[in-house]
Structure formats: C-alpha cells, structure tokens
Amino acid sequence: MYISIGVEVGWGTSGGVFDCIVEGTRSELLELDAQCVGEIYRPLDEQGKSFIVLNYVGEECFNLFYYCCEKAMAGFSQSERGRIVPESHIPGILWNWSEVLRLMQTDPRYKAKFLERD
C-alpha cells in the first residue's frame, strides 16, 4: 500500500497502517472538500489500486489533505478505528503517520500555516 506524495516521493506501508492513515484522513477531508477526495482517492476507489496519489493535486488540495491527515492523526487513539487496534500497535501507526506528514512537508506545495486559525 502506497501514498504517492510527489515525483519519486512516497510512503509504502502495510495494509492495516495504510487504512488507518488513509481512511482516517478521508473522513476528515470529506467534511471540507469532496472534490479533493475524488482527485486523491480515485486510484483506490475507482481503479481498485492499492495507493492514493497527491502528485497532481494543486496546492490547496495538497494542504487540505495535510491538515486533515494531521488532524486525523491527533485524534486517532480516540477514533473508532483507533479503539479497535491493539494498543501495542498504536505507536507504530502514529510513527508511520508522522513520516507521511514529514515527507509532505518537503513538497514545494506545503504551506505550514495553511489553515492556522486565530
């Protein structure tokens, strides 16, 4: 399972970790921008592939995904999925999640204060 972030930049992981990250982020992102979800999740949802693609999305969609990914990570332990994952697996899932966010920060589309609220 793979999250393609940019040209030659991405994160591969197991199916379970991938689902936690990708589906947790999707639920947050759906509340903000369904069109962005369609662009990123098309290979997974419509083509039956085992990856999502951020390579071709614009800056706004990229940063919305980042924001929602970070938000989903922060609430993962208390989420429905987080409560069914063995507690001993949570640190590993969160580490993988933080690596996805770290890689996204290296992309030129990343804006650190994109959705910062006053």
N, C-alpha and C positions, 0 to 999 in steps of 0.2 A: 504494500500500500504506500502511496507516494503523494506528497504535496509539492507540486511544481511551483516554485516561487518566482523564478526568473530564469534567464538563459544560464544553463548549467548550474543552477542553484535550486536545491530542493531538499526534502527530508523524507527518507524512507523509514517505515516502522512496521510493526506487526498490525494485523487487522484490528485487534481489540483496542490498542492505543490509538490507531488511526480513527476508529469510530468515535472514541471519546472526544478527541480533538475536533474532528470534522463535524460531527453531529451536534456537539455542544455549541460550536461556533455557529452552525447553521440556524439553530433555534434563536440565538441572539440576533443574527443578521436578518432573519425573516421579518422581525419586528421593524427593521429600519429600511430595507431595500430588497424587495423580492426580485427585481430585475438583476441586481448584482448577484444574488444567489444563483439565478439561472445561468449567468455567464461563468461563474466559478465552478458550479457543480454539474454542468452539462455532461462532461465525460462520465462521471459517476452515475448520474441519474438517467440520462438518455442513451448513452452508448455502452453501458454496462462495464465500464473500465474500472480499474482499482486505483484511481487517482483523481485529484482535483487540480485545476490549473489557474494560477494567478498571473501567469506570464503576460497575457494580452489585455488584462483589465486596466482601466485608467486609474489615475492617482486617487480619485475619490473612492472608488470601489475597493481598491487595494487597502486604503486606510480604514475604511469601514470594516473590512474583514479583519484587519489587525486589531482594531478597537474591540470588535465582538469576540475575537479569539482571546484577547487578554481578559475581557470581562467573564467569558465562559470559564477560563482557567481559574480565575479568582473564586468563582462560586462552585467549582467542580465538586469538591468534597461534600458539599451540602445538596448537590443536584440529585435528581432521581437516579441517573446513571452512576454517579459517584457513590451513592449509598449501597449499590449492589456489587460494586467492585470490591474485592478483598482489600482490607485496609493496608495490608503489606504492599499492595501494588500501586497505591496512590502516589508515593514519592517518585516512582519510576515514570508514571504517566505525566506527572507535573514536570519532571525534568525534560522529558521529550517535548512537552508543550512549550517550555521555556526556550528550547532550542529552535523550534519553529519561529517563535517571536524574535529571537536573536537574529536568525537568518533574514527575516523580513526587514529588520532594522538596517541591514546592509544594502537594501534595494534603494535606488535613487527616488522611487516614488514615495518612500516612507516619510511621513511628517510627524515628528514626535508630539506635537501639540494639536493634532488634527481635530479632536473632539473635546479638548480640555474645556471644562466649564468653570465659570467664575464662582 
